[in-house]
């Protein structure tokens, strides 16, 4: 019984990263729009589309994965920019909290900064 629980736990841990690797519904919606525009309406554009992707679903999958990767990169870059902007001194951290913090103690300033910069890029 204990061995079974260990195996089930290990499978659950391995399945968790795979579940987060899927693009979001917003990524898929955006990808569908991009693929429709790329596919076009003329016979020539549809043939080129078919040669490049094979079918509409393949295009949507590829575009959605790319959108997710772009979002992840934007978030990482935003976090890096906010760390640099926050600085190391007490004065710079207080100024950072005053600019971005919105709750009573200003402790959410870093998250607000990252969200703002990630949306901007």
Secondary structure, 3 states (H helix, E strand, C coil): CHHHHHHHHHHHHHHHHHHHCCCCHHHHHHHHHHHHHHHCCCHHHHHHHHHHHCCHHHHHHHHHHHHHHHHHHHHHHHHHHHHHHHCCCHHHHHHHHHHHCCCCCCCCHHHHHHHHHHHHC
